[in-house]
């Protein structure tokens, strides 16, 4: 049994606390934001002061990878969510895989209740201000605890940083004489505008896929169905688009959404809830605590968005956080090993869990931003394969199953192309359609500008 310090009670931190306690460890979870309010799902979304998660109220997708982790590790969370109005969705993967339709804060509140109910988990309402180091036995700092803003010092066998994309890891490591993490950063160049809606009486979601993606020449509109008849319609535009801020006016945004033909079925009978919500300054960021496999620190690891954050277009963040949390939790039983060896192995496990998804997101976003900014089409093999999958899945059951598994991160792109039957069909289709393009919908640019400025 080890004493684990987890910083941050977002999805990654909560999942890690639950998974570590289940493996017999004692967990101290440090979180500055208060608990969710009473009053049920709608109150959790509207009234929970969750400043530590700036995108908490926007649409989210809870994909098969993450729900699979929960079903194996703590099925009571998915059962509670279903009882609270979340919708389980059977996926077309050829197995018993599920997705789940739920707003982020409803999901997080259920996971938090599960964590704090475990007697092995102690939740401290505080925040870390720095790391405690006990020398450099391997030539790099060894962390044995954290300094808290209000509660003094907190020690443990390992400190796991799940404080998200705003993690202060660079400053903390520098302060104890270490080197900051290696970082790969790609500014996405996107801004998001999201509007919540409520279905009318007797209304149904037009699709249970999350998210539903509609591409325009200059924007992408995404539908995120959620719990209790609520859903979000989100739009991504270039951060340099001169008219993007006009979409923050509700009447303008609704007028634009109504101009996108396949989106109208979502609007039919639905009512907007609140005003459009912006989300900007997005990055794909990867922080590594190892250089060429050599750890920069021992006794400390990054988890979830503190380690890898991805543009939310595909809704991968929650699922990657849970998968990474489980991978790190599995490493906790090996804490009796040499700390340097533990750090090396944890880095390897992290790279295997997150690395290829990060690289794919970077490539996809670079290509889509070029399209939004200047109409340049991505003709790379990866882009053409993804387009072929989107087209073929409508008519080919084998491809549909494979595409669904990739979409829900139950199959990697490399594994997909390693399936000879699927690869042959996709590559043959590409040979037969050398100029393949995904159809774009909605108004053209001139009509869009008239809609939002008129």
N, C-alpha and C positions, 0 to 999 in steps of 0.2 A: 504494500500500500504506500502510495506517495502523496505528498502534499502539493497540490497543483494550484497555481495562481493564474486566473484567467482575467484578462483586462478587456472589458467591453461585453455588454449583454445584448448585442445584436444577434442575428441568426447564427453566425459562426460561433460566437462566444457561448450562447445558450446551448447550441448543439454540442459543443465541446464539453461544457459542464455536465450535460446529461450523459453523454457517451463515456466520459471519464468516470463519473460516479458509478455507472453501470458496470464498469470494469474494476470496481473496488477501491477507487482512489478518493481522497478527500479534496474537495474543490472550494476555493474561495473566489467568488466572482465579484469583480469590482465594476460598478456602473454608476455614472453620475445622474442619469435620467431616472425619474421616479417611475413607479409601477403604473400599469394601465388603469384607467378608471373603471368603475362598475358601470352597469347599464347595458351591456351587450355589445355586439359587433359594431353597430353604427357609432356608438359612443367611443369605442376604442379608436376608430378612425378619426372622428371629428375632434375629440377632446384630449387625447393622449399627447402630452407635451414631449415629443420625441425629437428634440433638437439634435441629438447625436446622429440621427439618420435623416439627412436633408431631403431624401427622395422617398420618405416613408409613405406618403399619401398618393404617389403616382401608381399607375398600373403595374402589376407584377405577374410573372408567369411562374408557376410552381411545376417544374418539369419532372419527367419520369425519373431521372437520376436522383434528384433530391427526395422525392416522395418514396422511392425505393429504399433509400437510406433510413428514412423515418419508419417505414413499415417493418424494417428489420430491427431497428434499434429501440424505438419507442412507439409502437403502434397505437398506444392510447392517445397520442397527440392527434393523429389523423382521425381517430374515432371521435374525439372531442370536437374537432373542427367540423366534421360532418354533422354532428349534433347541433353545432352553432350556425349551420346554414351554408357551409362550404360544399362544393359539388365535386365528388370524385368522378373522374372521367376515364373510362377504359380505353387504352391506347391500342392502335392498330399495329401491334408489334409482334403478333403471333404468340404472345404469352399473357401473363396476368398483370402486366405493367399498368400503372395508374398515373394520371396527372391529377392535379387538384386545383379547383378554381376558388381562390380566396384572395382578398386584399391583404397586402403585406402586414399591416398592423394587427389584423385579426389573427393571422398566422403566427406572428411573433408573440402576441399575448398568450396564446395557447401554449407555445413552446416555453415561455417564461414561467407560466403556472406549473408546468411539469418540472422545470428545473428547481424552482424554489420549494416544491413539495418534497424533494428528495432530502432526507436527513444528512446526506453526505455533502450537500451543497450549502454554502453560506454566502448570502448576497450582502455585500457592503455598498451602501450608498455613498460613494466617494469617487475620486479620480486619481490616477497615477500622475506624478509630476516628474518622475525619473527612476532610473534603475539603481539597484544596490549591487556593487561588484566586490568580489573577494579575490582580487589578484588576477594574474595571467598565467595559470599553470601550463597552458599550452601555447603561450605567446599571444593569446587573445584574451579579452576580458571574460571572466566567468560571472554570470549573473545569478544571484541567490535571493532576489526579492525586489520589491519596488518601494519607492517613497510615495506616500499618499498625501493629498492636499490637506486632509483634516484628521486622519487617523494614525499619523506616525509612519513607522516602517512595517512592511508586511513581507515575511520571508516564505520561501517554499523551495521544493526540489527542482522546480522548473517554472518559468514565467512564460505564458502564452499570450501574445499580443493579438487581440481580436478587436482593436479599436477602429478598424475600418480605414478608408482611404485617407483620412486625416491623421493617421498614426504619426506620432512624434519620434519614431524610431531613429531617424538620422541624428536629431539633436540629442537624444538619450544616449546613443552609442558614443557619440563624440564626447559627451560630458564625462564618460567613464574611461576615456583614453582609447577608445576603439575607432575603427573606420566606419563611416556610414555605409548603408547597404548599396550594392550595385542596383541601378535602376534603369529600366527601359520604359520610356514614356512616349506615347503617341497622343497628341491632342486630337480628339475625334473631329472637332470642327462642326459639331452638331449642336443645335438647341432643341429642346423638347417643349411642347405645350400639351398639357394633359387636362382633360375635362372628365369629371365623374358624372355618371348618369344612373338613374333608377328606372328599371323597367316599369311599364304601366301594369295595371291589374290584368292578370292572366298572360302577361308577356313572357316570351322565351328568347333566349339568346339565339341569334341566327347561326352561330357556330360555337362549339365547345372547344375549339382549338385555341390555345393561348400561347403567344398572341397570333391574331389574324393580321397578315401583312398585305397592304395595298401600296404599290409603288407608283408615284407620279414622276414626271420628268424632273421636278425640282424639290420634291418632298416625299416622305413616306408616312402613311397613316396606319396606325396599329390599333387593333381592338383587343382589349384585355378583359374578358369576362371574369367576374369574381363571385363572391358569396352574396346570398340574400338579395338576388336580383339587381345587384350593382355591377357596373362595368365602367371602364375608362376608354376613351378614344384619345390617343396620343398622336401628335404629329412631330416629325423631325424635319428640320430645315437647316440649311447652312447657317452657322453662327454669323456669317457675313451678309446674310440676306437682308437687304435694307428695309423690308416691310415685315419682318418676323414679329416685331413687338405689337403690331396691330392685331395679331391673333390672340393676344391676351385680353382683348375686349370680347366678352361672351357673345354678344350679338354678331360680331364679325366672325368669330371662330365657328359658331353654329352655321352661319351662312356659307362659310368655306366648306365645312364638313358635308353640308347638304348638296354641294356641287360635285361631290365624288360619288358617282352612281352606286357602287357596291357598298358604300357606307350608309346609304339612306335606310336600308333595312334595319340597321342598328338604331337609327334615330326614330323610327316609326313607333309612336306611342310612348317613347321614353322621355324623361324629364331631366334637365341638367341639375346637378347638385353643386352648389357653390360656384366659384368662378374658375376659369382656366388657370392652371398652375405651371409656372416655368421651371425648367431644369436646364442649366447650362454649365459651362466649364468642365465638360466631361472629358475624361482621359482613359485610355487603356494604359495601365501602369503595372509594372512587375518589379517587385523589390526582392532582391536575393541576399541572404545572409551568408553566402559563400562565393568565393572567387575561384573559378576552375575547380570546384568541388571542395575547396579548403574553407572551413568555417571562419567567419569574422568574429564570432562570439559563441560562447557555450552557455547552457542553462537558460536559453531564451529562443523563442521561435515565433514567427509570424503566421497568422491563420486567417483565412478568408480574404476579404478586401484589403486588409493590411499587407497582404502578400501579393495578391493579384486581383486587380479590378478590371472589369470589362464593360464596355458600352452596353446599356441595357436593352438594345433593340431585340435581341433574341431571348431576353429574360433569363439569362444563365446564372446570374449572380447568386441567388438563393441556393440553387442546386449545387453549384461549385463550392459554396461555403459549407454546406452540410457534408458533401463528399470529402472535402479537405479536412473538416473537423473530425470525421471518423478516421481518416488516414492518420492524423496526428494522434488521436486517442489510442489507436492501435500501437503506436510507438511508446506509449507511457509505461507499458509493462517492461520495457527495456531500459528504464532509467538507471538501473543498477550497473549498466555498462559505463565505460569511460565516457565522460561528457563530450569529449571531442568526437569520438566515434558515433555517439548518439546524434550529435549535431549534423555530422556528415550524412548519416542514414536518413535523418528527417528531411534534409535538403533533397536527397535523391527521391524520396517518397513524394515530396511536394512537387518536384518537377514532373514526375510521372503522372500525378493527379491533375495538374493545372496547365502544364507547359504547352501542350499542343492546342488546347482550347484558346489560350491566349494568342498564340501565333496565328491561328485561323481568324480570330476576331480582328487582329491588327490588319491582316491582308484584306478582309472583307470591308472594313471601315475605310481603308485608304481608297479602295475602288469605288465605294458608294459615294464618298465625299467628292471624288473627281467627277462623278456623274452629276451630283447635285450642283457643283460649282460651274461645270463647263460642258456638260453633256458628253463626256468621254466615257465610252463603254469599256468595261473590263473584259478583255479577251483571254485572260489566263485560263489554264486548264481547270484550276479549282473553281473559278467562277462559272465556267461553262458546264462543269459537272453538276454544280448546285442548281443551275438553271434547268439542266436536263432532268434532274431528279424531280423538280417542281412540276415539270410538264408530264413526265412519264408516270408519276405516281397516280395520276387520274385514270390511267388505262391499264396499268400493269401491277398486279397484286404483289409480285415479288419485289418490285422496285418500291411500291408503296410501303411495305413493311420495313424495308431497309431505310428508306427516307425518314420514316417516323422514328426509327431507333436513333438515327443520327440527330434528328431535330431535338430529341429528348435526351441526348448525350448518353444513350445506352450503347452506342456504337461509335467509335471514332471514325473520322474520314479515312484514315489509313486502313482501318479494319474493313470499312466499306469497300474500298477498291481492292482489298485482298480477297473479297468474295468473287470468285471467277464468274459465276452466273450473272450477278448484278453488274460487275464491271464490263462484261461483254455486251450486255444490253445497252448500258449507258454509252459506251464508246461507239457502238454501232449506230446509235441514235445521233450522236454528235457528227459522225461521218456523213450521215444522210442529211443533216441539217447544219451545214458549216456556218451559216449566218444566224444561228439561233439567238434570239433575244427574248427576254421576258417582257410580256405585254405590260405597258404602262396605262394607268387609268386616270380619270379625273380631268379637270380643266387644264388647258395649256397655260403657259406662263402669263401671257397677256390677259387672259380671262381671270386668272388668279389675282393679278394686281388690280384689276377692276373690282373684283369682289371685295378685296380687303381695304381698298382705299376709297371706294365710292361711297 
